[in-house]
């Protein structure tokens, strides 16, 4: 994200892929570039780490249903709201 000009707010923030890296191959298959900076945000590090397991578990339950970027963005939006209390 920093390469695209979206600089880290401070050392207490982590880069967060809204499409989890653990499912990279499945997103690639759907032609979704999870490393595109527009699909990343900075999260407070402690909040990011506390929610990471639940976030990945939520994706595990739906990844096979993803048909394309629109589906993926809908799920990402819902999971970010439910787990991190952030609207994207």
N, C-alpha and C positions, 0 to 999 in steps of 0.2 A: 504494500500500500504506500509505503514511503517513497518508492520509486515513482509513483504516479503523482506525488505531491501531497498526499494525504498523510501528514506527519503525525507521529505518535504524540499524544497530548503531554505525557510525562512518563516517567519510568514505572508508574503504577498501573499502566494500561497494557493489555495484550492485544495483539491482532487476532481477530476472530473471523474464521471462514463461515459464512452463513450456510454454506453447503459443506458438511464435514469432510475432512481429508480422508477419513477412514473409508469413505464410499466413493473415492476418486474414480475408480474404474466404472462404477455404475453411472456416475454423472457423465463421465467421458462418453460412455455408450449412448447417452441421450444428447450428446453434443453440448454439454454444459461445462464451461470453463470455470472451475471452482476457484482458480487463482486470479480471475479477472478482479481488479481492485474494486469495481462497483459492487462486488459480492462479498466485500469485507468491511468490517467496522472495528473500531477500537472499543474494547470493554475494560472496565475496571478489572484488574487482574484477579482480585479475590472473588468477585462475582463470577467472572469467567470460569475460574477453576472450580468453584462450587457447583456450577450448573452444567459443566461439560459432560459428565456422565449421563445425566438426565436428557440432555440435548441429543447426544448420540443415540441413546435408547429410543427416543421419540422417532428419530430418522430410521432406525432399524425397523420399526413397525410399519413404515410407509414406503421405503425406498423402492420396493418392487412395483409400486403403483404409479410411480412418477412417469408421466408421458412426455414431458418436455419442460421448458423453462417456466411456463406459466404455472403449471402444477407445483414445481419446485419452489417457486417464489411464494405461492400461497401457503405451503407447508412451513417454509422458513419464517414467514411473517407470523403465523400462529404459534410456532415453537418459541420464537424470540419473545413474543408477548407472554406466553404461558410460563416459560422457564426463567427468562431474564428480566421480565417486566419492561421490555423495550419495544417500542413500535418502530418498525422499519418500513 
